[in-house]
């Protein structure tokens, strides 16, 4: 699974930052929006990267569903006996946009590169909420409406407005519905 996730994220100009048990932190570094906001070329690049982040997760869902290696695991007698024939690998992705501090965290014995930000926490909360909402891809309005192209926005479906712990402003949530069986 890690090979699929990391490879596709890299293909779509993202960076695999860390694996956290069954979770992955993936990052797309956007050009700064402070001074260059008026530059149309920078704005277009930011929009393209936002679209690519959503598309990467759609491609990951399709690749996991169609992977012959994962298919072999599904049919392994030991797993099949415990989990039955209905078992499928299922992943949920949370996408949000915002600032983060990138740096090294650790000691002289172990150092990890990481991102610290309430925006990283928001993406993590969105990923966790995919189970509750019954969708594989959950995005904040900040990403879908404010960053993605008009073409990508049409795939976002509003599903809720929520108050998130630590925020005083409601967050509008969008699902990106994907039928992985019908995609190649």
FENRA-V479186 format. One record per residue. N is the residue number from 1. PHI is phi in whole degrees, 0 to 359 (* if undefined). PSI is psi in degrees with one decimal (999 if undefined). Layout:
BEGIN
<<N:PHI:PSI> <N:PHI:PSI>>
END
This chain:
BEGIN
<<1:*:-43.5> <2:301:-39.5> <3:298:-42.2> <4:295:-51.0> <5:299:-51.9> <6:297:-43.2> <7:297:-45.7> <8:290:-40.7> <9:300:-42.3> <10:297:-42.8> <11:302:-30.5> <12:258:25.5> <13:66:26.3> <14:258:177.7> <15:229:130.7> <16:280:116.4> <17:268:-51.7> <18:203:154.6> <19:255:125.5> <20:240:82.4> <21:65:-114.5> <22:266:9.0> <23:246:153.6> <24:234:141.6> <25:253:115.1> <26:246:143.7> <27:228:138.0> <28:243:116.8> <29:275:114.3> <30:268:146.9> <31:300:146.6> <32:304:143.1> <33:259:-0.6> <34:290:-71.5> <35:277:-36.9> <36:277:4.4> <37:307:-33.1> <38:281:-15.0> <39:283:113.3> <40:297:-33.7> <41:294:-41.6> <42:294:-43.3> <43:299:-40.5> <44:293:-38.7> <45:295:-41.6> <46:298:-43.1> <47:296:-42.4> <48:296:-42.5> <49:295:-37.7> <50:297:-46.0> <51:300:-41.6> <52:294:-32.6> <53:295:-41.8> <54:293:-46.5> <55:297:-34.6> <56:301:-42.6> <57:287:-31.6> <58:296:-46.6> <59:298:-37.4> <60:297:-45.1> <61:301:-43.0> <62:294:-45.8> <63:297:-39.7> <64:294:-40.8> <65:294:-33.3> <66:259:-0.2> <67:295:121.7> <68:294:-32.5> <69:295:-48.0> <70:293:-30.7> <71:298:-38.8> <72:296:-40.1> <73:297:-40.2> <74:300:-31.0> <75:264:3.5> <76:296:130.0> <77:305:-38.2> <78:295:-44.6> <79:287:-41.6> <80:300:-41.2> <81:296:-36.4> <82:274:-36.2> <83:255:-17.3> <84:82:179.3> <85:277:-8.0> <86:272:-3.4> <87:290:134.3> <88:220:148.4> <89:290:128.6> <90:234:134.5> <91:232:148.4> <92:237:136.6> <93:238:134.3> <94:246:127.8> <95:239:131.8> <96:213:163.9> <97:230:145.2> <98:164:177.2> <99:288:156.8> <100:205:151.2> <101:263:123.2> <102:260:131.3> <103:190:176.5> <104:269:133.2> <105:235:131.7> <106:152:-149.1> <107:221:-172.5> <108:291:-11.7> <109:266:-31.7> <110:205:131.8> <111:230:135.0> <112:238:139.6> <113:281:135.1> <114:210:172.5> <115:238:131.6> <116:244:124.9> <117:180:148.0> <118:296:-21.5> <119:289:-34.9> <120:294:-42.2> <121:299:-38.9> <122:298:-45.8> <123:299:-39.8> <124:296:-41.9> <125:295:-38.6> <126:296:-42.6> <127:299:-43.1> <128:295:-33.1> <129:283:-10.6> <130:300:-35.1> <131:296:-44.9> <132:298:-38.4> <133:269:-5.8> <134:67:37.1> <135:225:156.9> <136:270:-26.0> <137:232:121.4> <138:235:125.5> <139:236:152.3> <140:277:158.0> <141:299:-33.8> <142:304:-33.8> <143:275:-57.9> <144:296:-52.4> <145:277:-32.3> <146:262:-15.9> <147:239:-41.0> <148:286:158.9> <149:291:162.4> <150:300:-37.7> <151:298:-40.7> <152:286:-35.5> <153:303:-31.4> <154:293:-15.5> <155:271:-9.3> <156:273:132.9> <157:240:122.5> <158:297:129.3> <159:237:-17.8> <160:188:161.3> <161:240:126.3> <162:228:155.0> <163:262:121.5> <164:261:139.0> <165:308:129.8> <166:90:-2.9> <167:241:144.2> <168:260:-2.9> <169:246:132.3> <170:296:149.0> <171:246:125.8> <172:274:130.0> <173:255:141.3> <174:236:135.0> <175:264:144.4> <176:249:103.6> <177:282:130.8> <178:226:125.2> <179:261:93.1> <180:298:-24.6> <181:287:-22.1> <182:262:-2.4> <183:257:150.8> <184:251:999>>
END
